[in-house]
Amino acid sequence: MSGGIDSTATCIMLQEKGYEVVGVTMRTWDSPSKFTSPSQELPDYIMEAKELAAKLGIEHHVADVRQEFKDVIVRNFIDEYMNGRTPNPCALCNPLFKFKVLVDWADRLSCPYIATGHYSRLVEIDGHTYIVAGDDEKKDQSYFLWRVSEAVLRRCIFPLGEYTKQTVREYLHAKGFEAKSKDGESMEVCFIDGDYRDFLREQVPDLDQRIGPGKFVNAAGVTLGTHKGFAYYTIGQRKGLEIALGKPAYVLKLNPEKNTVMLGDAEQLKTAYMLVEQQRMVDDGRFFREEELSVRIRYRSKPIPCRVHPLDDGRWLVHFLDEASSVTPGQSAVFYVSKRVVAGALIASQRGIGMYVDMVQRKNEDKE
């Protein structure tokens, strides 16, 4: 229970279906924006969740997991940027933290099910539990759930999967929660107020000394100018580069070893292939044979038709059948058949990808 629109609607819907609801709110990171007054003991969202629980007459608990959250999620976030990757904290938080905490509390409180306000659905096919994209394309959160295990998913209930955000607002209004139905919502990383670069400086005070300024280069390795340090940039970035080249420039690659940032034009961001690692499949028996396979390479991006080739080193080479751009190491690649999530992986370093492309193409030619 976050005290927001979605968790409020979830609680009410479950009560109407006859479930006995027990609320758990996780205290993860005390950002200044979460406190109306400096003298508050608890952040606003926990106070709102407590008030909601009292109003609905449900048992409520606060899971103070600030230290664990810092050690797992925030640590990974910082480490990824320091290694030249762009992290996806929500996709990591769900399996390694949020649902883990929920399962622990559910077991402690003898609750057989776990419910959240994610805009996603579940479906059982041939003994497997699949995540299905929510009906609201603008709010669908299936992309962030690909690493949650089937064992956990079998205990999950996602009441909002068949609703749009607007319908949920209307539902709350009709139930007498008019003020709540008009609440705003944050689409940013939950533990960051403002720019991630400022957050990195706060958490790593000697960041600028450890990395220092580096060189902007082009694809030929020619120096174009000086940048602030590779950790302050991400693939596809155009704004905030602070360099004038007479034409729009985009970040193409980051090299943390040399502290270089490669710049180029939008056309150079396009690619027909990518490498992924740490993959998870729901059903490995049919995954590679799917003709309708598509992949999303960032949240809210459109699924791109693709084919997947397993490599000898355990990674996959993904062949895009439509145009793809700004493949970003550290982000999630989530694979779908229609709206059903069939696999997921982390986008790996693309270094040396040409060798793997040539190898797969030769294998395909030999088959023909």
C-alpha positions in Angstrom: 0.0 0.0 0.0 1.6 3.2 -1.1 -1.4 5.4 -0.1 -1.9 6.4 -3.8 -4.6 5.9 -6.4 -3.7 2.4 -7.5 -3.2 0.8 -4.1 -6.4 2.4 -2.8 -8.4 1.1 -5.7 -6.8 -2.4 -5.3 -7.8 -2.6 -1.6 -11.4 -1.6 -2.3 -11.8 -4.0 -5.3 -10.5 -6.9 -3.2 -12.8 -6.1 -0.3 -15.7 -6.1 -2.7 -14.7 -9.5 -4.0 -14.8 -10.9 -0.4 -11.1 -10.9 0.4 -9.8 -10.1 3.9 -7.2 -7.5 3.1 -4.0 -6.8 5.1 -2.0 -3.8 4.1 1.8 -3.5 4.1 3.6 -0.3 3.2 7.3 -0.4 2.6 9.5 2.4 3.9 12.3 2.3 1.4 13.9 5.8 1.0 13.2 9.0 2.9 13.5 11.6 0.1 12.8 15.2 1.3 9.9 15.5 -1.1 8.1 12.7 0.9 7.8 14.9 4.0 5.4 17.8 4.2 7.0 19.0 7.4 10.6 18.4 8.6 9.2 17.5 12.0 7.3 14.5 10.6 8.2 11.1 12.0 6.8 9.2 9.0 6.8 10.2 5.3 3.5 11.4 3.7 2.8 8.2 1.8 2.9 6.0 5.0 0.6 8.4 6.8 -1.8 8.3 3.9 -1.7 4.5 3.8 -2.4 4.4 7.5 -5.4 6.7 7.1 -6.7 4.6 4.2 -6.4 1.4 6.2 -8.3 2.9 9.1 -11.0 4.1 6.8 -11.4 0.7 5.2 -11.1 -1.1 8.5 -8.1 -3.2 7.5 -5.0 -4.3 9.4 -1.9 -2.3 8.4 1.8 -2.8 8.8 4.9 -0.8 8.0 7.9 -2.7 6.7 11.0 -0.5 7.5 13.4 -1.8 4.8 15.4 1.3 4.3 18.8 -0.3 4.9 18.1 -3.3 2.8 16.8 -1.1 0.0 19.9 1.0 0.1 22.2 -2.1 0.1 20.4 -3.8 -2.8 18.6 -1.4 -5.1 20.4 1.9 -4.6 23.8 0.2 -4.5 23.1 -1.5 -7.9 21.8 1.8 -9.3 25.1 3.6 -8.4 27.3 0.7 -9.5 25.7 0.4 -12.9 26.3 4.1 -13.7 29.8 3.8 -12.4 30.3 0.9 -14.9 29.0 2.8 -17.9 25.5 1.2 -17.9 22.1 2.7 -17.5 20.2 0.9 -14.8 16.6 -0.1 -14.7 15.9 0.0 -10.9 12.2 -0.9 -11.1 12.9 -4.1 -13.0 15.4 -5.1 -10.4 13.4 -4.0 -7.4 10.3 -6.1 -8.2 12.0 -9.6 -8.0 14.9 -8.9 -5.7 13.2 -6.6 -3.3 9.5 -5.6 -3.5 7.9 -9.0 -4.1 10.5 -10.7 -1.8 9.4 -8.4 1.0 5.7 -9.0 0.2 6.2 -12.8 0.2 8.0 -12.6 3.6 5.2 -10.6 5.1 2.4 -12.7 3.5 4.0 -15.8 5.0 4.4 -14.1 8.4 0.7 -13.0 8.4 -0.6 -16.3 6.9 -1.8 -14.6 3.7 -2.0 -17.0 0.7 -2.2 -14.2 -1.9 -0.3 -11.0 -2.7 -2.0 -8.1 -4.4 -0.5 -5.0 -5.9 -1.7 -2.1 -8.1 0.4 -3.0 -11.1 -1.4 -2.5 -14.5 -0.8 -6.1 -15.7 -2.6 -9.4 -15.9 -1.8 -13.1 -15.4 -2.8 -16.1 -17.5 -2.2 -19.8 -17.1 -1.2 -21.8 -20.2 0.0 -25.4 -20.2 1.0 -25.2 -16.6 2.9 -22.0 -16.9 2.0 -18.6 -15.4 2.5 -15.8 -17.8 2.5 -12.0 -17.2 0.2 -10.3 -19.7 0.3 -6.6 -20.6 -2.4 -4.5 -19.0 -5.2 -3.2 -21.1 -4.1 0.4 -20.6 -1.2 0.7 -23.0 0.0 4.0 -21.4 0.1 2.4 -17.9 1.1 -1.2 -18.7 3.8 -2.4 -16.2 4.4 -5.9 -17.5 7.9 -4.6 -18.7 9.0 -4.3 -15.1 7.8 -7.7 -13.9 9.8 -10.1 -16.2 12.2 -11.2 -13.4 9.4 -12.2 -10.9 9.4 -16.0 -10.6 6.4 -18.1 -11.5 6.3 -19.4 -7.9 5.6 -15.8 -6.8 3.3 -14.9 -9.7 1.0 -17.9 -8.8 0.3 -16.1 -5.5 -0.3 -12.7 -7.1 -3.5 -10.8 -7.9 -3.4 -7.8 -10.1 -6.9 -6.3 -10.0 -6.1 -3.3 -12.2 -4.9 -5.1 -15.3 -8.2 -4.8 -17.0 -8.7 -1.1 -16.2 -7.4 2.1 -17.6 -6.0 4.8 -15.2 -9.0 7.0 -16.0 -11.4 4.2 -15.2 -9.6 3.6 -11.9 -10.0 7.3 -11.1 -13.7 7.2 -11.9 -14.1 4.1 -9.7 -12.5 5.8 -6.7 -14.7 8.9 -7.2 -17.8 6.7 -7.3 -16.7 5.0 -4.1 -16.5 8.3 -2.2 -12.7 8.9 -2.6 -13.1 12.1 -4.7 -9.9 13.8 -3.4 -7.9 10.6 -3.9 -9.2 10.1 -7.4 -7.7 13.4 -8.4 -4.2 12.7 -7.0 -1.2 13.2 -9.2 1.4 10.6 -9.8 5.2 10.4 -10.1 6.7 8.7 -13.1 10.3 9.1 -11.9 12.6 6.8 -9.9 11.1 6.6 -6.4 14.3 7.4 -4.5 15.4 10.3 -6.6 14.3 13.9 -6.3 15.4 15.7 -9.5 18.3 14.7 -11.7 20.0 11.4 -11.2 23.4 13.1 -11.7 22.8 15.1 -8.5 21.9 11.9 -6.7 25.1 10.2 -7.8 27.1 13.2 -6.5 25.3 12.9 -3.1 25.9 9.2 -2.8 29.4 9.2 -4.2 30.9 12.5 -2.9 34.3 11.9 -4.7 32.6 11.0 -8.0 34.2 13.8 -10.0 37.6 13.0 -8.5 37.2 9.2 -9.2 36.1 9.7 -12.8 37.1 13.2 -13.9 36.6 14.9 -17.3 37.0 12.8 -20.4 36.9 13.1 -24.2 34.0 13.3 -26.6 35.0 11.3 -29.7 33.3 10.4 -32.9 33.0 6.9 -34.4 36.5 7.2 -35.9 38.0 8.0 -32.5 38.6 11.6 -33.3 38.4 13.9 -30.3 35.5 16.4 -30.5 35.7 18.0 -27.1 35.6 17.4 -23.3 32.8 16.0 -21.2 32.2 15.9 -17.4 32.6 12.1 -17.0 31.0 9.1 -18.6 28.7 8.4 -15.7 26.7 11.6 -16.5 25.6 10.4 -19.9 23.4 7.7 -21.4 22.9 6.1 -24.8 20.6 8.2 -27.0 21.1 11.4 -25.0 20.9 14.6 -27.0 20.3 17.4 -24.6 22.7 18.6 -21.9 25.9 17.6 -23.8 27.3 21.1 -23.7 29.1 20.8 -27.0 28.5 22.6 -30.3 29.1 20.6 -33.4 26.9 22.6 -35.8 24.3 19.8 -35.9 22.4 17.6 -33.4 24.6 15.1 -31.7 23.6 12.0 -29.8 25.5 9.7 -27.4 26.3 6.5 -29.2 28.6 4.6 -26.8 30.2 4.9 -23.4 33.6 3.6 -22.6 34.2 3.6 -18.8 37.8 2.2 -19.2 38.9 5.1 -21.3 36.3 7.6 -20.0 35.2 8.5 -23.5 31.7 9.3 -24.8 31.1 8.6 -28.5 28.9 11.1 -30.3 27.2 10.8 -33.7 23.9 11.4 -35.5 20.5 9.8 -35.0 21.2 7.4 -38.0 24.2 5.9 -36.1 21.9 4.9 -33.2 20.0 2.6 -35.4 20.8 -1.1 -35.3 19.6 -4.5 -36.6 21.0 -6.5 -33.7 21.7 -6.5 -30.0 23.3 -8.7 -27.4 21.4 -9.6 -24.1 22.4 -11.6 -21.0 21.0 -12.9 -17.7 17.9 -14.0 -19.6 14.9 -15.7 -18.1 12.3 -17.7 -20.1 8.9 -18.9 -19.0 8.8 -21.9 -21.4 12.1 -22.6 -23.1 10.6 -25.4 -25.2 8.8 -23.1 -27.5 10.4 -19.6 -27.1 12.8 -19.8 -30.0 10.2 -21.1 -32.4 7.7 -18.3 -31.9 6.9 -16.6 -35.2 5.1 -13.6 -33.5 8.0 -12.8 -31.1 8.6 -9.1 -30.4 10.8 -7.2 -27.9 10.6 -4.0 -26.0 13.9 -2.4 -25.2 12.7 0.3 -22.9 9.6 1.1 -20.9 6.7 2.4 -23.1 8.6 1.6 -26.3 6.7 -0.2 -29.0 7.4 -4.0 -29.3 9.8 -4.6 -32.2 9.4 -7.9 -34.1 12.5 -10.0 -33.7 14.3 -13.4 -33.8 16.5 -14.7 -31.1 19.7 -16.7 -31.6 21.3 -18.4 -28.6 25.1 -18.1 -28.4 27.7 -20.5 -27.1 28.6 -18.2 -24.3 25.1 -18.2 -22.9 24.0 -14.9 -24.2 21.4 -14.2 -26.9 21.9 -12.3 -30.2 18.6 -10.6 -31.0 17.8 -9.8 -34.6 15.4 -6.9 -35.0 13.0 -7.3 -38.0 12.0 -3.6 -37.8 14.0 -0.5 -37.0 15.5 -0.3 -33.5 17.4 2.6 -32.0 19.3 3.6 -28.9 20.0 0.1 -27.5 21.2 0.8 -24.0 23.3 -1.6 -21.9 21.7 -2.1 -18.4 18.1 -1.7 -19.6 15.7 -4.6 -19.8 14.8 -6.4 -23.0 11.3 -7.9 -22.5 10.0 -10.4 -25.1 6.3 -10.8 -26.0 4.1 -13.0 -28.0 1.1 -10.8 -28.6 0.7 -9.2 -25.1 2.1 -12.2 -23.2 5.6 -11.9 -21.6 7.6 -15.0 -22.6 11.1 -14.0 -21.6 13.2 -11.1 -20.4 16.9 -10.2 -20.3 19.3 -7.4 -19.6 20.8 -5.6 -22.5 24.5 -6.4 -22.5 27.6 -4.6 -23.7 27.4 -4.4 -27.5 31.2 -4.6 -27.8 32.3 -7.1 -30.5 28.7 -7.7 -31.7 29.8 -7.7 -35.3 31.6 -11.0 -34.8 28.5 -12.7 -33.5 26.4 -11.3 -36.3 28.8 -12.7 -38.9 28.8 -16.1 -37.1 25.0 -16.4 -37.0 24.7 -15.3 -40.6 27.2 -17.9 -41.7 25.2 -20.6 -39.8 22.0 -19.5 -41.4 23.7 -19.7 -44.9 24.9 -23.2 -44.2 21.4 -24.3 -43.2 20.1 -23.0 -46.6 
